[in-house]
Amino acid sequence: MPSRRTAVTRERGAELQRFESLVDGLSAAMARAPAESVDGEIKVWLEQICLTLDLDRSAIYEREALSKQVRVAHTWVRANFQPFPRDFSPAEKVKNATDWVMAGNELVWSRPTELPAQWEDLRRFVERYGPKASAIFPMWAGGSVIGGASFGRFRSSRQWHPRLLQQLGIAVRTFGGAIERKPGEMATEALRSELMVAQRRSMAGELVGSLAHEMNQPLTGILSTLQGLARLISQSPEAPSLARNAVKNAVEDAKRAAAIVRRVRGMFNRGGTQKRALDVSSLVKEAIELVGNESALRGIAVRFDASPKVPRVLADRIQIQQCLLNLLMNSFDAVARVKSRSPEVTICTAPENHGWIELSVHDNGAGVEPAVANRLFEPFVTTKPGGMGLGLLVTRSIVESHGGKLLFNENPDGGTTVRFTLPRARRAG
């Protein structure tokens, strides 16, 4: 008998250690989980809790904000065990127990005979649906109870060690914190999306002149080619080779025009983020190409100083192009205010330590007034007479949504430099 008790004690100690480690992992995972992934993470961790503690069913209950009714929001059930009754309402089936837990109290039993006699509704529910042992916790978020969580075993009774119950309470409170922050984060993400759309629309006015010139080139080429083809056919119908070349040139110009339209439409669409492994040099060259006519019209030299062998980045192509275009247009406006210098903007790329790539935009413009320099990333703060003050705010939001940082500093020889970082893409396999 002593050896058996010793073995049981050791097993319970090992179970407790495993569960404490699991709760640490749960806390870290829920802290990292974005708002849209919280529900999926909860289901995963309910399963892990039950498997670690050899339980058969678990559930998360949430109190609805308007009706104040408690509903089952998440469940996990071991295979071949009875799920919760359909349309199960805790307040209707087990009102006393629900009120007790929602008042901030725990409800734990190791066998059904331990249930208080005055909770007749709970005793009837347990007799019909089980479980033989259960631990039910209030789910706190901040200073209030927003729901509850239950964990049960149906096959046999079990003892609940006080430290195990303490760790279960920590896990439930972690769930509560994640559920509470979910609406706020989703609202913030929606606001960020709206800011991006507003910024893209404001950029349309600044880019429309440049895009008109860029579109004019291939369209003029198509027109000239087709006019030449018409003359060729009328003067020399026996020249099929020349005609084929003319048609080929017209098709290539049409493809160029279509590509420009697709790029521009992509910039202003309200699409979801699509992060892929991208070549940094290609991103920069495409952005420079988009503002090529604008820089030519203003007489601004745009240079690209690419560091050799820069790894690919994990990013959304359209969003990062938006960042680069915004920074380039800002630099164009800055250098235009300085008449005594040869206006110049330089984009640099370089690998950073710890898996990051840095992109920077340098200009030799007028710089930023000291009164505005410390407030550049605030909403509606702008250095442009007709600006909206959203450009750098949205740019920083995009960079931070990729996990990077956006920094600004004055150049010693005049002008400004804006730098931002992007995560390095992992190699396949």
WOTA-V336653 format. One record per residue. N is the residue number from 0. RES is the residue in one small letter. SS is DSSP state (a for helix, b for strand, c for the rest). OMEGA is omega in degrees with one decimal (none if undefined). D_CENTER is the distance of its C-alpha to the mean C-alpha in Angstrom with 1 decimal. Layout:
# WOTA-V336653
n-><N | N>
res-><RES | RES>
ss-><SS | SS>
omega-><OMEGA | OMEGA>
d_center-><D_CENTER | D_CENTER>
This chain:
# WOTA-V336653
n-><0 | 1 | 2 | 3 | 4 | 5 | 6 | 7 | 8 | 9 | 10 | 11 | 12 | 13 | 14 | 15 | 16 | 17 | 18 | 19 | 20 | 21 | 22 | 23 | 24 | 25 | 26 | 27 | 28 | 29 | 30 | 31 | 32 | 33 | 34 | 35 | 36 | 37 | 38 | 39 | 40 | 41 | 42 | 43 | 44 | 45 | 46 | 47 | 48 | 49 | 50 | 51 | 52 | 53 | 54 | 55 | 56 | 57 | 58 | 59 | 60 | 61 | 62 | 63 | 64 | 65 | 66 | 67 | 68 | 69 | 70 | 71 | 72 | 73 | 74 | 75 | 76 | 77 | 78 | 79 | 80 | 81 | 82 | 83 | 84 | 85 | 86 | 87 | 88 | 89 | 90 | 91 | 92 | 93 | 94 | 95 | 96 | 97 | 98 | 99 | 100 | 101 | 102 | 103 | 104 | 105 | 106 | 107 | 108 | 109 | 110 | 111 | 112 | 113 | 114 | 115 | 116 | 117 | 118 | 119 | 120 | 121 | 122 | 123 | 124 | 125 | 126 | 127 | 128 | 129 | 130 | 131 | 132 | 133 | 134 | 135 | 136 | 137 | 138 | 139 | 140 | 141 | 142 | 143 | 144 | 145 | 146 | 147 | 148 | 149 | 150 | 151 | 152 | 153 | 154 | 155 | 156 | 157 | 158 | 159 | 160 | 161 | 162 | 163 | 164 | 165 | 166 | 167 | 168 | 169 | 170 | 171 | 172 | 173 | 174 | 175 | 176 | 177 | 178 | 179 | 180 | 181 | 182 | 183 | 184 | 185 | 186 | 187 | 188 | 189 | 190 | 191 | 192 | 193 | 194 | 195 | 196 | 197 | 198 | 199 | 200 | 201 | 202 | 203 | 204 | 205 | 206 | 207 | 208 | 209 | 210 | 211 | 212 | 213 | 214 | 215 | 216 | 217 | 218 | 219 | 220 | 221 | 222 | 223 | 224 | 225 | 226 | 227 | 228 | 229 | 230 | 231 | 232 | 233 | 234 | 235 | 236 | 237 | 238 | 239 | 240 | 241 | 242 | 243 | 244 | 245 | 246 | 247 | 248 | 249 | 250 | 251 | 252 | 253 | 254 | 255 | 256 | 257 | 258 | 259 | 260 | 261 | 262 | 263 | 264 | 265 | 266 | 267 | 268 | 269 | 270 | 271 | 272 | 273 | 274 | 275 | 276 | 277 | 278 | 279 | 280 | 281 | 282 | 283 | 284 | 285 | 286 | 287 | 288 | 289 | 290 | 291 | 292 | 293 | 294 | 295 | 296 | 297 | 298 | 299 | 300 | 301 | 302 | 303 | 304 | 305 | 306 | 307 | 308 | 309 | 310 | 311 | 312 | 313 | 314 | 315 | 316 | 317 | 318 | 319 | 320 | 321 | 322 | 323 | 324 | 325 | 326 | 327 | 328 | 329 | 330 | 331 | 332 | 333 | 334 | 335 | 336 | 337 | 338 | 339 | 340 | 341 | 342 | 343 | 344 | 345 | 346 | 347 | 348 | 349 | 350 | 351 | 352 | 353 | 354 | 355 | 356 | 357 | 358 | 359 | 360 | 361 | 362 | 363 | 364 | 365 | 366 | 367 | 368 | 369 | 370 | 371 | 372 | 373 | 374 | 375 | 376 | 377 | 378 | 379 | 380 | 381 | 382 | 383 | 384 | 385 | 386 | 387 | 388 | 389 | 390 | 391 | 392 | 393 | 394 | 395 | 396 | 397 | 398 | 399 | 400 | 401 | 402 | 403 | 404 | 405 | 406 | 407 | 408 | 409 | 410 | 411 | 412 | 413 | 414 | 415 | 416 | 417 | 418 | 419 | 420 | 421 | 422 | 423 | 424 | 425 | 426 | 427 | 428>
res-><m | p | s | r | r | t | a | v | t | r | e | r | g | a | e | l | q | r | f | e | s | l | v | d | g | l | s | a | a | m | a | r | a | p | a | e | s | v | d | g | e | i | k | v | w | l | e | q | i | c | l | t | l | d | l | d | r | s | a | i | y | e | r | e | a | l | s | k | q | v | r | v | a | h | t | w | v | r | a | n | f | q | p | f | p | r | d | f | s | p | a | e | k | v | k | n | a | t | d | w | v | m | a | g | n | e | l | v | w | s | r | p | t | e | l | p | a | q | w | e | d | l | r | r | f | v | e | r | y | g | p | k | a | s | a | i | f | p | m | w | a | g | g | s | v | i | g | g | a | s | f | g | r | f | r | s | s | r | q | w | h | p | r | l | l | q | q | l | g | i | a | v | r | t | f | g | g | a | i | e | r | k | p | g | e | m | a | t | e | a | l | r | s | e | l | m | v | a | q | r | r | s | m | a | g | e | l | v | g | s | l | a | h | e | m | n | q | p | l | t | g | i | l | s | t | l | q | g | l | a | r | l | i | s | q | s | p | e | a | p | s | l | a | r | n | a | v | k | n | a | v | e | d | a | k | r | a | a | a | i | v | r | r | v | r | g | m | f | n | r | g | g | t | q | k | r | a | l | d | v | s | s | l | v | k | e | a | i | e | l | v | g | n | e | s | a | l | r | g | i | a | v | r | f | d | a | s | p | k | v | p | r | v | l | a | d | r | i | q | i | q | q | c | l | l | n | l | l | m | n | s | f | d | a | v | a | r | v | k | s | r | s | p | e | v | t | i | c | t | a | p | e | n | h | g | w | i | e | l | s | v | h | d | n | g | a | g | v | e | p | a | v | a | n | r | l | f | e | p | f | v | t | t | k | p | g | g | m | g | l | g | l | l | v | t | r | s | i | v | e | s | h | g | g | k | l | l | f | n | e | n | p | d | g | g | t | t | v | r | f | t | l | p | r | a | r | r | a | g>
ss-><c | a | a | a | a | a | a | a | a | a | a | a | a | a | a | a | a | a | a | a | a | a | a | a | a | a | a | a | a | a | a | a | c | c | a | a | a | a | a | a | a | a | a | a | a | a | a | a | a | a | a | a | a | c | c | c | b | b | b | b | b | b | b | c | c | c | c | c | c | b | b | b | b | b | b | b | b | c | c | c | c | c | c | c | c | c | c | c | c | a | a | a | a | c | a | a | a | a | a | a | a | a | c | c | c | c | b | b | b | c | c | a | a | a | c | c | c | c | c | a | a | a | a | a | a | a | a | a | a | c | c | c | b | b | b | b | b | b | b | b | b | c | c | b | b | b | b | b | b | b | b | b | b | c | c | c | c | c | c | c | c | a | a | a | a | a | a | a | a | a | a | a | a | a | a | a | a | a | a | a | a | a | a | a | a | a | a | a | a | a | a | a | a | a | a | a | a | a | a | a | a | a | a | a | a | a | a | a | a | a | a | a | a | a | a | a | a | a | a | a | a | a | a | a | a | a | a | a | a | a | a | a | a | a | a | c | c | c | c | a | a | a | a | a | a | a | a | a | a | a | a | a | a | a | a | a | a | a | a | a | a | a | a | a | a | a | a | a | c | c | c | c | c | c | b | b | b | b | c | a | a | a | a | a | a | a | a | a | a | a | c | a | a | a | a | a | a | a | c | c | b | b | b | b | b | b | c | c | c | c | c | c | b | b | b | b | a | a | a | a | a | a | a | a | a | a | a | a | a | a | a | a | a | a | a | a | c | c | c | c | c | c | c | b | b | b | b | b | b | b | b | b | c | c | c | b | b | b | b | b | b | b | b | c | c | c | c | c | c | a | a | a | a | c | c | c | c | c | c | c | c | c | c | c | c | c | c | c | c | c | a | a | a | a | a | a | a | a | a | a | a | c | c | c | c | b | b | b | b | b | c | c | c | c | c | b | b | b | b | b | b | b | b | b | c | c | c | c | c>
omega-><177.9 | -178.8 | 178.9 | 178.0 | 178.6 | 179.8 | 179.1 | 179.5 | 178.8 | -179.3 | 178.7 | 177.0 | 178.8 | 178.1 | -179.6 | 178.3 | 178.5 | -176.3 | 176.9 | 176.8 | 178.6 | -179.2 | 175.1 | 178.4 | 177.6 | -178.6 | 179.3 | -178.0 | -179.3 | 177.4 | -179.4 | -171.5 | 173.2 | -173.7 | -175.4 | -178.5 | -174.8 | -177.4 | 178.3 | 179.1 | -179.6 | -179.8 | 178.3 | -174.6 | 171.3 | 177.4 | -179.0 | 178.2 | -177.8 | 179.9 | 179.9 | -177.3 | 179.4 | 176.9 | -172.6 | -177.6 | 177.3 | -179.0 | 171.8 | 177.9 | 178.0 | 174.4 | -178.5 | -171.8 | -173.8 | -175.5 | -176.2 | 178.2 | 177.8 | -178.5 | 175.5 | -176.4 | -177.7 | 176.9 | 167.8 | -179.4 | 176.5 | -179.6 | 177.9 | 174.4 | -172.9 | 176.0 | 175.3 | 175.5 | 179.3 | -179.2 | 179.8 | 178.0 | -178.3 | -177.1 | 179.9 | -174.7 | -176.2 | -172.4 | -176.8 | 179.9 | 179.3 | 178.7 | -179.0 | -178.8 | -178.8 | 173.3 | 175.2 | -176.9 | 174.6 | 177.2 | -173.6 | 169.8 | -179.8 | 175.2 | -174.8 | -178.1 | 179.3 | -178.9 | 179.4 | -176.8 | -177.4 | 178.6 | -174.9 | -178.9 | 178.4 | 179.1 | 178.1 | 180.0 | -179.1 | 178.8 | -176.9 | -172.6 | -171.8 | 2.1 | 179.2 | 175.1 | -176.6 | 173.7 | -177.9 | -174.0 | 167.8 | 179.0 | -177.7 | 170.9 | -172.8 | -178.5 | -178.1 | 178.3 | -178.9 | -179.3 | 179.7 | 178.3 | 179.1 | 179.0 | -175.4 | 172.5 | -176.1 | -173.1 | -176.3 | 174.7 | 174.9 | 176.2 | 179.7 | 178.1 | -179.3 | 179.0 | 177.6 | 177.1 | 178.0 | 179.2 | 175.8 | 176.8 | 177.7 | 179.5 | -179.1 | 177.5 | 176.4 | 175.4 | -179.0 | 178.7 | 179.8 | 179.3 | -178.4 | -177.2 | -176.6 | -179.4 | -179.9 | 179.7 | 179.8 | 176.1 | 177.9 | 179.2 | 177.9 | 178.3 | 178.1 | 178.4 | 178.9 | 178.2 | 178.9 | 179.7 | 178.9 | 179.6 | 179.9 | 179.8 | 178.4 | 178.1 | -178.7 | 179.5 | -178.9 | -174.8 | -171.0 | 178.9 | 179.7 | -179.1 | 178.0 | 178.1 | -177.7 | 177.4 | -176.1 | -176.1 | 179.2 | 179.5 | 176.4 | 177.9 | 178.1 | -178.9 | -179.1 | -179.2 | -178.7 | 176.0 | 177.5 | 178.9 | 178.7 | 178.8 | -178.5 | -178.7 | -178.4 | -175.8 | -174.9 | -178.5 | 179.8 | -177.8 | -176.9 | -178.9 | 178.0 | 179.3 | 179.2 | 178.5 | 179.6 | 178.7 | 179.3 | 179.1 | 179.3 | 178.9 | 179.8 | 177.2 | 178.1 | 177.3 | 177.5 | 179.4 | 179.6 | 178.8 | 177.8 | -180.0 | -180.0 | 179.3 | -177.9 | 178.4 | 179.0 | -179.9 | -172.1 | 175.8 | 174.6 | -177.6 | 177.9 | 179.8 | 178.5 | -176.7 | 179.6 | 173.7 | -173.8 | 175.2 | -174.6 | -178.4 | 178.6 | 177.8 | -177.2 | -178.4 | 178.6 | 178.9 | 178.8 | 179.0 | -179.5 | -179.2 | -175.2 | -179.6 | 178.2 | 179.4 | 178.9 | 179.1 | -178.6 | -178.7 | -177.1 | 177.3 | 177.2 | -177.4 | 178.3 | 179.5 | -174.9 | 173.6 | -178.4 | 174.2 | 174.6 | -179.4 | 177.3 | -179.8 | 174.7 | -171.6 | 172.1 | -173.2 | -175.6 | -177.9 | -179.7 | 172.8 | 176.8 | 177.0 | -178.0 | 179.1 | 179.5 | 179.9 | 178.0 | 179.7 | 175.7 | 179.6 | 177.5 | 179.6 | -178.5 | -177.5 | 179.5 | -179.1 | 179.6 | -175.1 | -172.5 | -177.8 | 171.0 | -173.8 | -175.9 | 175.6 | -177.9 | 173.5 | 179.7 | 173.1 | 180.0 | 176.2 | 175.3 | 176.9 | 172.6 | 169.8 | -179.9 | 177.0 | -179.7 | 170.7 | -179.4 | 177.5 | -178.6 | 171.8 | 177.7 | -176.7 | -172.8 | -177.4 | -177.3 | 179.6 | -178.6 | -178.3 | -177.2 | -170.9 | -177.4 | -176.4 | -173.7 | -174.8 | 175.6 | 178.7 | 172.6 | 171.0 | -174.7 | 175.1 | -178.4 | 179.2 | -178.9 | -176.2 | 179.9 | -177.7 | 179.6 | -171.1 | -177.7 | 176.8 | 179.7 | 178.1 | 178.6 | 179.3 | 178.9 | -178.3 | -178.6 | 176.4 | 173.8 | -178.9 | -176.4 | 179.8 | 177.6 | -176.2 | -177.1 | 173.1 | 176.5 | 176.7 | 179.6 | -178.3 | 178.4 | -178.5 | -176.3 | 173.4 | 173.2 | -177.7 | 171.4 | -176.6 | 175.9 | -178.9 | 176.8 | 179.2 | 176.6 | 177.5 | 179.0 | 179.7 | none>
d_center-><56.7 | 55.6 | 53.9 | 52.1 | 50.8 | 49.8 | 47.8 | 46.1 | 45.3 | 43.8 | 41.7 | 40.4 | 39.6 | 37.7 | 35.8 | 34.9 | 33.8 | 31.5 | 30.1 | 29.5 | 27.6 | 25.5 | 24.7 | 23.6 | 21.2 | 20.0 | 19.4 | 17.4 | 15.2 | 14.7 | 13.9 | 11.0 | 9.7 | 6.7 | 8.7 | 8.7 | 10.0 | 12.6 | 15.3 | 15.2 | 15.4 | 18.3 | 20.2 | 20.0 | 21.2 | 23.9 | 25.3 | 25.3 | 27.1 | 29.7 | 30.4 | 30.8 | 33.2 | 34.9 | 34.0 | 34.0 | 31.8 | 29.1 | 27.4 | 25.2 | 26.6 | 25.0 | 27.1 | 26.2 | 26.0 | 28.6 | 31.1 | 30.8 | 31.4 | 30.1 | 28.5 | 27.4 | 23.6 | 23.1 | 25.9 | 26.9 | 30.4 | 32.3 | 33.7 | 37.1 | 36.7 | 36.9 | 33.6 | 33.5 | 35.9 | 34.4 | 33.6 | 34.2 | 34.4 | 34.8 | 36.6 | 39.1 | 39.8 | 39.7 | 39.8 | 41.5 | 39.1 | 36.1 | 37.5 | 38.3 | 34.8 | 33.1 | 35.6 | 33.9 | 36.3 | 35.9 | 37.9 | 38.9 | 41.7 | 42.9 | 45.2 | 45.8 | 49.1 | 47.4 | 45.9 | 47.7 | 50.4 | 49.5 | 46.1 | 47.9 | 45.0 | 42.8 | 45.8 | 46.3 | 42.6 | 42.7 | 46.0 | 44.7 | 41.1 | 41.1 | 39.8 | 42.4 | 40.3 | 37.2 | 35.2 | 33.4 | 31.4 | 30.2 | 26.5 | 26.2 | 23.4 | 24.6 | 28.3 | 28.4 | 28.4 | 25.8 | 26.9 | 28.3 | 28.1 | 31.0 | 31.9 | 35.1 | 37.5 | 39.8 | 42.0 | 43.7 | 43.6 | 41.9 | 42.2 | 39.3 | 39.5 | 38.8 | 36.2 | 34.5 | 34.3 | 32.9 | 30.1 | 29.4 | 29.2 | 26.7 | 24.5 | 24.9 | 24.1 | 20.9 | 20.0 | 21.1 | 18.9 | 15.7 | 17.0 | 18.0 | 14.8 | 12.9 | 14.5 | 13.9 | 10.2 | 10.1 | 12.7 | 11.0 | 8.1 | 11.2 | 13.0 | 10.7 | 10.9 | 14.6 | 15.1 | 13.8 | 16.2 | 18.9 | 18.6 | 18.9 | 21.9 | 23.5 | 23.2 | 25.0 | 28.1 | 28.1 | 27.7 | 30.0 | 33.1 | 31.8 | 30.5 | 33.9 | 35.7 | 33.4 | 34.0 | 37.7 | 38.3 | 37.7 | 39.1 | 42.2 | 42.5 | 42.4 | 45.1 | 47.3 | 47.0 | 48.0 | 50.8 | 52.1 | 51.8 | 53.9 | 56.5 | 56.6 | 57.2 | 59.8 | 61.7 | 61.3 | 60.3 | 61.2 | 58.2 | 55.5 | 53.9 | 53.3 | 52.1 | 49.5 | 48.2 | 48.0 | 46.0 | 43.7 | 43.0 | 42.3 | 39.8 | 38.0 | 37.8 | 36.5 | 33.7 | 32.8 | 32.8 | 30.6 | 28.1 | 27.9 | 27.4 | 24.5 | 22.7 | 23.3 | 22.3 | 19.0 | 18.3 | 19.0 | 17.6 | 15.0 | 13.2 | 9.8 | 7.8 | 10.1 | 9.9 | 13.4 | 16.1 | 17.7 | 20.9 | 20.7 | 24.2 | 23.6 | 20.7 | 23.0 | 26.0 | 24.4 | 23.4 | 27.0 | 28.5 | 26.8 | 28.4 | 31.6 | 33.9 | 32.6 | 33.3 | 36.7 | 37.7 | 37.1 | 38.7 | 35.7 | 35.5 | 32.0 | 32.0 | 29.6 | 30.2 | 28.3 | 28.6 | 30.0 | 28.1 | 24.6 | 22.2 | 19.6 | 16.0 | 12.7 | 11.2 | 11.0 | 14.7 | 15.0 | 12.6 | 14.3 | 17.6 | 17.0 | 16.6 | 19.8 | 21.6 | 21.0 | 22.3 | 25.2 | 26.3 | 26.3 | 28.4 | 30.7 | 31.4 | 32.1 | 34.5 | 36.3 | 37.5 | 39.4 | 42.5 | 44.2 | 41.7 | 40.8 | 37.2 | 34.8 | 31.1 | 29.8 | 26.5 | 26.3 | 24.2 | 24.7 | 23.3 | 22.3 | 23.0 | 20.8 | 18.9 | 17.8 | 19.0 | 20.1 | 20.8 | 23.1 | 25.0 | 28.5 | 31.0 | 34.6 | 34.4 | 35.4 | 32.7 | 31.3 | 33.5 | 33.5 | 33.0 | 29.7 | 28.4 | 27.0 | 25.3 | 23.7 | 20.1 | 21.2 | 21.0 | 24.1 | 25.5 | 26.8 | 29.6 | 30.3 | 33.0 | 31.2 | 27.6 | 25.0 | 23.5 | 19.9 | 19.6 | 18.8 | 16.7 | 14.4 | 14.8 | 13.8 | 10.7 | 9.6 | 10.9 | 9.4 | 5.7 | 7.4 | 9.1 | 12.2 | 14.9 | 16.9 | 20.6 | 23.7 | 27.4 | 30.8 | 32.8 | 36.2 | 38.0 | 36.3 | 33.1 | 29.5 | 26.8 | 23.1 | 21.1 | 17.5 | 16.2 | 13.9 | 13.6 | 16.5 | 16.1 | 17.9 | 21.1 | 21.6 | 23.6>
